[in-house]
Structure formats: C-alpha cells, structure tokens
Amino acid sequence: MSSRHCAARAPLCLLCLAVLGATAGRDTRADNPPPDAGEVARLIRQLGDASFPKREEATRRLADLGESALDVLGEAAQVGDPDIRLRAYVAMRAIRGRLYGAVRQLDGHTNIVVCVAISPDGRTIASGGSDSVIRLWDLESGKELRRLDGHAMGAWGLAFSRDGKRLLSCGVDKFLRLWDLASGKEERRFEGHTAAVRCVALLPDGKHAVSGAYDNTLRLWDLQTGKEVRKFEGHTGNVMCLAVAPDGKTILSGGSLKDHSVRLWDLQTGKTVRKFEGHTGAVMGVAFTPDGRHAVTGAYDKTVRTWDVQTGKEVRRFEGHKGGIATLAVSGDGKRVLSSGVDLSVRLWELESGKELFAGEGHTELVLQVILTPDGRKGVSGARDKSVRVWQFPTKKRS
C-alpha cells in the first residue's frame, strides 16, 4: 500500500477511533426518541470542525442518539459534501458497532454447546450440550438459574412448552426427557429411537411432541403417556432438524449429507406430502414462517432458501455466508431470519427481500444453534467454544 493511500485513509481511521472511544460504556439504546434532523446535520458538520473539543462534543452527541440517528446519518452518507459523507458513514459504523452484536457471554458449560432455546416470554434461555448438563439462564442478567441433569451422553435438542413451565430435551442417549422447570425434576422419559436423537419440537396442542434422530426417522409422541404414536420413515440419512407447522398439521425435516432433502410430512398419516429439492449439502436448519405459507431452510451448500409450502418451489435464496449453514431461526413476526455458518458469522436477513441486515462474529468456533427472542430484537447462540452468547440486532433496515 502506498504512503499516499495510507495518508488518505488516516482521517477515516482516526475518526472511527474517536467515535468508538466516545461510545464506549455509554447508553446507546435502540429505543431513544427520533432526533431532530437539523441537529444531526449540525453535529455531522461539527465532526469536521477545526476545534478538537467541538469534534469531541459532536461525537458524544451522535453516540448518545444511538440507533435513532441512523436514518438521518444514512441520508447524510449518500448526499452532500464528500467529507460529511465520510464522517456520516464512519459514525454509522461506529454506532452500529456499539449497539449491535454479541452483548453478553454466558459461561458455565464445560464442553460443546449444541442447543439453545428461549422461553415464550423471552426471559429465560435454556442450553445443552456435550457436558450432558442443561442450564437455564436469565436472558437480561446472564445469571444461571437452574441445572437439569439426566442425559448421560449429551443433550442435543431443546424445546419449551407454550406456558414456559416445562422443557423437552433429547440427546445422544436416544431418549427424550420432559422436565418440570419449577422443581427441576424429570417428569417423563420417552424411549423408542435406536440412535442419538438430534432434534425435538412440541406441537401447538400441548399434548404431543415430535423428534428426529440418527436412526433416519421422526417420531410422534404422546406427552401424557410417553408412548410413541407414529413413526415417519423416508430419510436415507440422519435427521438433522425439524419444525412443526403453526397449525400443527405438518412437519418439516432436513436430512444429512447422505440425504440432503427437505421433507414435508402429514402428522396424521406419517406420509411424505412433498419434497423440497435444490440443496446440495446437509440440511442443518428448517423453519416455518408464522403464517405457515413458507418454509425456510439452511444447508451446507452455503445458502439459506425460502420455499412455497403448497407448490414446493424455491422462492428466494440468501447468499452471504462463506461456509455451510449450521443453523437458522425465523422471528415471531415472520419478517427476519437468523442464521449462522461454518464461517463463524451470525447473520440477520430480511425475509421478504433477502437483504442482509446484520453480520457479525463473536464465537471462536462453529455455532451449532441460534434462536431469536419473540420480538426478534435479540438472538441467542450456542457453539463449540463452550459458550452461549446473547446478540442485539438492528430494529431498522441497514442504510
């Protein structure tokens, strides 16, 4: 790189450092009131003032405005004086850097974290993994609330009941376990799978659960009796992920590298209704949109895709990950998709357009599961680095 090029970049670097320094430790919340456009424009111009104290004042004021200033900053970054465009762009990057990304790390697991779940009220996180301990955490404080011990060889899947009072888990020991969260005691054990159980979900009726396993099957269970109701056969490889339709009538499942198919199942008959074909790698994440009209899938072919459930046709493809997709989740309003990949990044997408809203890193090893809070403003991830992380995401589109 030439000395001239370095010199040209120096103001950018210095300004970025100044804004980052000013926002460190400050309250740059995403819910601040909308700023006055003229005031923001004045502050942007003031960033280039000859007086250092005035530049510092402008930097602090912009930092205090937080997310509410991003729209106006975005406009300033597109028009006007080149210097102001540069400063607005740097200010946006710095504010986003302070507001968004991994905001909390939950440590306690002594081995790989394979699965995470969030309670329906968005207040409690459940995590499990290769240390065989399921841990409950307070999302806001990061405090560990309870431990559930029972799986002998690792917990691989978790699902909260709709009232948040019970938790369903599955693991390498081939069992599903239903836990009472108030007492921390195991209510019931479900036996039937002949290999490790990778994923679980509870049906909307609150009376049944479904699981997918490395014996290539899915199974429907009666929660009251613990008995197997139905077996779903068709995958030619391990079942890696599953999701239940909002109306509780169908199930989505994804297969491993040997299979890499996405299947839609009828819960009453146990038959495959439709296959969604296109992925060329193991399918690691599946989800329904809240209206049940679309399926969202992610695979080791580096793509997230949406599908029309009725026709089985691909609607949209999201590309950006530099490696395979390891997991995904859809927000409660159906507007956003969260994914993670082998590239260690966590990415947030707008479902309708496929536009990337956020991309960030925090974990040092593969992220094995992500989940969104009910309002879609926060996410939780679990990874091979033994940690659980809480993420804060933008509430607005990226300018």
PLY file of the C-alpha trace (Angstrom):
ply
format ascii 1.0
element vertex 399
property float x
property float y
property float z
element edge 398
property int vertex1
property int vertex2
end_header
0.00 0.00 0.00
1.41 3.43 -0.97
2.13 6.15 1.59
-0.35 8.36 -0.27
-3.09 5.75 0.15
-2.29 5.38 3.86
-2.42 9.14 4.30
-5.80 9.28 2.57
-7.17 6.66 4.94
-5.76 8.25 8.09
-8.71 10.63 8.73
-11.12 7.70 8.38
-9.21 5.63 10.93
-8.83 8.50 13.40
-12.49 9.47 13.14
-13.59 5.86 13.65
-11.40 5.59 16.75
-12.82 8.85 18.09
-16.43 7.71 17.69
-15.71 4.27 19.13
-13.98 5.83 22.10
-16.87 8.15 22.77
-19.46 5.38 22.65
-17.56 3.00 24.93
-19.54 2.42 28.09
-22.31 4.86 27.11
-26.04 4.20 26.97
-26.69 3.97 23.21
-30.01 2.23 23.46
-32.05 1.32 20.39
-35.24 2.91 21.77
-34.12 6.53 22.05
-36.63 9.08 20.60
-36.21 10.23 16.98
-33.64 13.03 16.72
-34.11 16.39 15.08
-32.75 16.12 11.52
-31.28 19.60 11.62
-29.49 18.90 14.89
-27.95 15.71 13.48
-26.83 17.53 10.33
-25.22 20.21 12.50
-23.43 17.54 14.57
-22.18 15.82 11.43
-20.71 19.08 10.16
-19.23 19.71 13.58
-17.26 16.45 13.34
-15.01 18.27 10.90
-14.66 21.44 12.94
-11.17 22.83 13.40
-11.71 22.76 17.17
-10.93 19.39 18.76
-13.34 19.94 21.72
-16.16 20.67 19.27
-15.39 17.49 17.32
-15.43 15.53 20.58
-18.75 17.11 21.58
-20.32 16.17 18.24
-19.01 12.62 18.56
-20.52 12.24 22.04
-23.86 13.70 20.98
-24.13 11.39 17.97
-23.23 8.42 20.16
-25.97 9.35 22.65
-28.57 9.42 19.87
-27.73 5.79 19.03
-29.98 3.90 16.63
-32.44 6.77 16.35
-29.78 8.77 14.49
-29.01 6.13 11.89
-31.71 7.11 9.39
-30.52 10.71 9.17
-26.89 9.64 9.15
-27.69 7.28 6.31
-29.12 10.14 4.26
-26.06 12.27 5.01
-23.81 9.44 3.85
-25.47 9.49 0.43
-25.52 13.19 -0.46
-23.68 16.46 0.14
-20.06 17.27 0.81
-17.63 14.30 0.45
-16.13 14.97 3.89
-19.55 14.92 5.53
-20.43 11.70 3.69
-17.26 10.12 5.02
-17.88 11.23 8.59
-21.53 10.13 8.49
-20.51 6.71 7.20
-17.89 6.28 9.92
-20.33 7.48 12.59
-22.92 4.92 11.42
-20.38 2.11 11.53
-19.19 3.08 14.98
-22.71 3.41 16.42
-23.71 0.06 14.92
-20.57 -1.46 16.35
-21.57 -0.35 19.85
-25.27 -1.15 19.55
-25.31 -4.43 17.70
-23.56 -7.75 18.01
-22.74 -10.09 20.88
-23.64 -8.20 24.05
-23.29 -10.96 26.63
-21.44 -14.26 27.01
-22.78 -16.98 29.30
-20.08 -19.29 30.58
-20.57 -22.47 32.55
-20.70 -25.35 30.13
-17.56 -27.48 30.19
-17.96 -28.84 26.68
-19.56 -28.05 23.32
-22.91 -26.22 23.46
-25.12 -27.98 20.92
-28.57 -26.50 21.52
-30.30 -23.39 22.84
-33.94 -22.38 23.34
-35.79 -19.29 24.57
-38.94 -19.35 26.70
-42.14 -17.96 25.14
-41.94 -14.83 27.31
-38.39 -14.20 26.09
-36.93 -14.07 29.60
-35.24 -17.46 30.01
-32.60 -19.24 27.95
-32.07 -23.00 28.02
-28.81 -24.50 26.76
-27.44 -28.01 26.50
-24.50 -29.84 25.05
-21.80 -32.41 25.32
-21.29 -31.94 29.07
-24.78 -33.52 29.50
-26.00 -30.61 31.65
-28.98 -28.47 30.64
-28.66 -24.96 32.06
-31.31 -22.29 32.47
-30.23 -18.65 32.34
-31.83 -15.25 32.85
-31.51 -13.54 29.47
-31.13 -9.99 30.79
-28.67 -10.60 33.61
-26.91 -13.71 32.30
-27.34 -15.35 35.70
-27.60 -19.15 35.79
-30.98 -20.12 37.28
-31.01 -23.92 37.33
-29.30 -27.08 36.10
-31.06 -30.17 34.81
-29.10 -33.40 34.98
-30.25 -36.58 33.31
-28.91 -37.14 29.81
-25.96 -39.49 30.08
-24.09 -38.64 26.89
-25.01 -35.09 25.90
-28.15 -33.02 25.26
-28.71 -32.19 21.58
-32.16 -30.59 21.35
-34.44 -28.42 23.50
-37.99 -27.04 23.30
-40.03 -25.01 25.79
-43.73 -25.66 26.34
-46.08 -22.82 25.37
-46.63 -21.85 29.00
-42.89 -21.95 29.69
-43.35 -24.33 32.61
-41.83 -27.43 31.01
-38.86 -28.20 28.83
-38.42 -31.11 26.40
-34.92 -32.35 25.69
-33.24 -35.06 23.65
-29.76 -36.46 23.39
-27.13 -38.97 22.45
-28.58 -41.47 24.93
-31.53 -42.00 22.47
-34.08 -40.62 24.97
-36.40 -37.65 25.12
-36.97 -36.19 28.57
-39.72 -33.88 29.79
-38.75 -31.59 32.68
-40.77 -29.61 35.21
-38.88 -26.34 35.42
-40.24 -25.25 38.79
-38.82 -28.31 40.53
-36.08 -29.23 38.06
-37.30 -32.82 38.07
-37.76 -35.15 35.13
-41.46 -35.83 34.56
-41.25 -38.43 31.84
-38.82 -40.30 29.61
-39.59 -41.27 26.02
-37.92 -44.37 24.57
-38.04 -45.73 21.03
-35.31 -44.26 18.86
-32.42 -46.61 18.13
-29.77 -43.92 17.71
-28.92 -40.45 19.02
-31.86 -38.03 18.94
-30.83 -34.76 17.26
-33.93 -32.52 17.44
-37.29 -32.10 19.19
-40.35 -29.86 18.99
-43.65 -29.56 20.82
-46.94 -29.42 18.93
-49.33 -26.47 19.35
-51.90 -28.73 21.05
-49.57 -29.10 24.04
-50.27 -32.84 24.06
-47.74 -34.19 21.60
-44.08 -33.88 20.65
-42.02 -34.86 17.63
-38.38 -35.89 17.39
-35.80 -36.59 14.71
-32.82 -38.89 15.09
-29.76 -40.54 13.64
-31.82 -43.68 13.02
-33.19 -41.76 9.96
-36.69 -41.47 11.48
-39.00 -38.93 13.03
-41.40 -39.99 15.76
-44.58 -38.56 17.23
-45.09 -38.94 20.99
-47.97 -38.63 23.46
-46.76 -36.37 26.27
-49.23 -37.74 28.79
-48.43 -41.42 28.36
-44.90 -41.19 26.98
-45.81 -43.63 24.24
-44.84 -43.44 20.58
-47.85 -42.59 18.40
-46.32 -42.73 14.92
-43.06 -43.27 13.07
-42.08 -41.26 9.98
-39.76 -43.06 7.56
-38.27 -41.80 4.31
-34.98 -40.06 5.01
-31.98 -42.06 3.81
-29.63 -40.38 6.27
-29.64 -38.78 9.70
-32.46 -36.37 10.52
-30.66 -33.14 11.43
-33.50 -30.71 12.09
-37.28 -30.35 12.21
-40.06 -27.80 12.62
-43.79 -28.05 13.28
-46.26 -26.02 11.20
-48.18 -23.31 13.09
-51.44 -25.24 12.62
-49.84 -28.44 13.93
-50.82 -30.50 10.91
-47.46 -30.94 9.17
-43.76 -31.25 9.96
-40.66 -30.11 8.11
-37.43 -32.09 8.39
-33.94 -31.86 6.95
-31.52 -34.66 6.15
-27.77 -35.13 6.44
-25.16 -35.08 3.66
-26.15 -38.57 2.53
-29.75 -37.40 2.11
-29.78 -33.53 1.98
-33.52 -33.48 1.33
-36.19 -31.34 2.94
-39.46 -33.20 3.54
-42.95 -32.09 4.48
-44.86 -34.73 6.46
-48.53 -35.21 7.26
-48.81 -35.71 11.02
-51.96 -37.80 10.80
-50.76 -40.29 8.20
-46.99 -40.19 8.70
-46.56 -39.89 4.93
-44.33 -37.51 2.97
-46.52 -34.81 1.42
-43.80 -33.02 -0.52
-40.03 -32.80 -1.00
-38.21 -29.52 -1.46
-35.31 -30.18 -3.80
-32.35 -27.95 -4.51
-29.89 -28.06 -1.63
-26.63 -29.83 -2.42
-25.39 -30.24 1.15
-26.65 -31.47 4.50
-29.73 -29.52 5.61
-28.99 -28.20 9.09
-31.92 -25.86 9.75
-35.61 -25.72 8.85
-38.43 -23.44 9.95
-41.94 -22.34 9.00
-42.99 -18.73 8.69
-45.71 -17.86 11.25
-48.44 -17.96 8.59
-47.33 -21.45 7.52
-47.13 -20.45 3.86
-43.37 -20.63 3.50
-40.56 -22.88 4.63
-37.07 -21.58 5.37
-34.08 -23.90 5.11
-30.32 -23.68 5.50
-27.69 -26.16 4.34
-24.01 -26.89 3.99
-24.18 -25.59 0.41
-23.78 -22.09 1.99
-27.35 -20.98 1.23
-30.50 -20.07 3.11
-33.60 -20.61 0.97
-37.32 -19.94 1.22
-39.93 -22.20 -0.36
-43.61 -22.10 -1.15
-45.08 -24.83 1.05
-48.01 -25.53 -1.29
-46.00 -25.87 -4.50
-42.60 -26.91 -3.18
-40.93 -24.28 -5.37
-37.97 -22.19 -4.25
-38.96 -18.55 -3.70
-35.74 -16.86 -2.68
-32.11 -17.60 -1.90
-29.96 -15.74 0.65
-26.25 -15.83 -0.04
-23.51 -14.29 2.03
-22.08 -16.95 4.29
-18.59 -18.07 3.28
-19.20 -21.59 4.56
-22.01 -24.03 5.19
-25.11 -23.01 7.16
-25.14 -24.66 10.57
-28.49 -23.44 11.93
-31.26 -20.88 11.44
-34.34 -19.38 13.10
-37.31 -17.24 11.97
-38.61 -14.31 14.01
-42.07 -14.42 15.57
-43.41 -11.80 13.14
-42.02 -13.70 10.16
-40.01 -10.72 8.92
-36.49 -11.88 9.78
-34.26 -14.92 9.53
-31.21 -15.51 11.70
-28.50 -17.89 10.51
-25.01 -18.98 11.45
-22.37 -20.77 9.47
-19.07 -22.57 9.33
-17.53 -19.13 8.72
-18.36 -18.38 12.40
-20.59 -15.46 11.44
-24.12 -14.79 12.65
-26.28 -13.08 10.02
-29.72 -11.49 10.15
-31.78 -11.29 6.95
-34.97 -9.60 5.86
-37.20 -12.48 4.82
-39.19 -10.69 2.14
-36.26 -9.23 0.22
-33.37 -11.48 1.22
-31.40 -8.37 2.23
-28.73 -8.85 4.86
-29.48 -6.65 7.89
-26.59 -7.62 10.13
-23.43 -9.73 10.03
-21.16 -10.22 13.00
-18.81 -12.58 14.74
-18.21 -13.45 18.36
-17.79 -17.16 18.79
-14.36 -18.65 18.19
-15.67 -22.00 16.96
-18.65 -23.31 14.97
-22.06 -22.01 16.07
-24.37 -25.01 16.33
-27.70 -23.32 17.07
-29.28 -19.87 17.03
-32.68 -18.71 18.18
-34.49 -15.35 18.19
-36.40 -13.77 21.04
-40.16 -13.43 20.39
-39.76 -9.75 19.41
-36.84 -10.52 17.08
-34.59 -7.85 18.62
-32.25 -10.27 20.35
-30.79 -13.65 19.49
-29.06 -16.43 21.38
-26.38 -18.77 20.07
-24.53 -21.83 21.32
-21.22 -23.04 19.93
-18.35 -25.47 20.03
-16.35 -22.92 22.05
-18.48 -23.96 25.09
-20.22 -20.59 25.36
-23.70 -19.18 24.95
-23.94 -15.64 23.59
-26.73 -13.07 23.54
-26.95 -10.79 20.49
-28.57 -7.41 19.95
-29.87 -6.75 16.43
-30.95 -3.66 14.48
-34.63 -2.74 14.56
-34.31 -0.88 11.26
-33.05 -1.79 7.81
-29.42 -1.06 7.10
-28.93 2.18 5.16
0 1
1 2
2 3
3 4
4 5
5 6
6 7
7 8
8 9
9 10
10 11
11 12
12 13
13 14
14 15
15 16
16 17
17 18
18 19
19 20
20 21
21 22
22 23
23 24
24 25
25 26
26 27
27 28
28 29
29 30
30 31
31 32
32 33
33 34
34 35
35 36
36 37
37 38
38 39
39 40
40 41
41 42
42 43
43 44
44 45
45 46
46 47
47 48
48 49
49 50
50 51
51 52
52 53
53 54
54 55
55 56
56 57
57 58
58 59
59 60
60 61
61 62
62 63
63 64
64 65
65 66
66 67
67 68
68 69
69 70
70 71
71 72
72 73
73 74
74 75
75 76
76 77
77 78
78 79
79 80
80 81
81 82
82 83
83 84
84 85
85 86
86 87
87 88
88 89
89 90
90 91
91 92
92 93
93 94
94 95
95 96
96 97
97 98
98 99
99 100
100 101
101 102
102 103
103 104
104 105
105 106
106 107
107 108
108 109
109 110
110 111
111 112
112 113
113 114
114 115
115 116
116 117
117 118
118 119
119 120
120 121
121 122
122 123
123 124
124 125
125 126
126 127
127 128
128 129
129 130
130 131
131 132
132 133
133 134
134 135
135 136
136 137
137 138
138 139
139 140
140 141
141 142
142 143
143 144
144 145
145 146
146 147
147 148
148 149
149 150
150 151
151 152
152 153
153 154
154 155
155 156
156 157
157 158
158 159
159 160
160 161
161 162
162 163
163 164
164 165
165 166
166 167
167 168
168 169
169 170
170 171
171 172
172 173
173 174
174 175
175 176
176 177
177 178
178 179
179 180
180 181
181 182
182 183
183 184
184 185
185 186
186 187
187 188
188 189
189 190
190 191
191 192
192 193
193 194
194 195
195 196
196 197
197 198
198 199
199 200
200 201
201 202
202 203
203 204
204 205
205 206
206 207
207 208
208 209
209 210
210 211
211 212
212 213
213 214
214 215
215 216
216 217
217 218
218 219
219 220
220 221
221 222
222 223
223 224
224 225
225 226
226 227
227 228
228 229
229 230
230 231
231 232
232 233
233 234
234 235
235 236
236 237
237 238
238 239
239 240
240 241
241 242
242 243
243 244
244 245
245 246
246 247
247 248
248 249
249 250
250 251
251 252
252 253
253 254
254 255
255 256
256 257
257 258
258 259
259 260
260 261
261 262
262 263
263 264
264 265
265 266
266 267
267 268
268 269
269 270
270 271
271 272
272 273
273 274
274 275
275 276
276 277
277 278
278 279
279 280
280 281
281 282
282 283
283 284
284 285
285 286
286 287
287 288
288 289
289 290
290 291
291 292
292 293
293 294
294 295
295 296
296 297
297 298
298 299
299 300
300 301
301 302
302 303
303 304
304 305
305 306
306 307
307 308
308 309
309 310
310 311
311 312
312 313
313 314
314 315
315 316
316 317
317 318
318 319
319 320
320 321
321 322
322 323
323 324
324 325
325 326
326 327
327 328
328 329
329 330
330 331
331 332
332 333
333 334
334 335
335 336
336 337
337 338
338 339
339 340
340 341
341 342
342 343
343 344
344 345
345 346
346 347
347 348
348 349
349 350
350 351
351 352
352 353
353 354
354 355
355 356
356 357
357 358
358 359
359 360
360 361
361 362
362 363
363 364
364 365
365 366
366 367
367 368
368 369
369 370
370 371
371 372
372 373
373 374
374 375
375 376
376 377
377 378
378 379
379 380
380 381
381 382
382 383
383 384
384 385
385 386
386 387
387 388
388 389
389 390
390 391
391 392
392 393
393 394
394 395
395 396
396 397
397 398
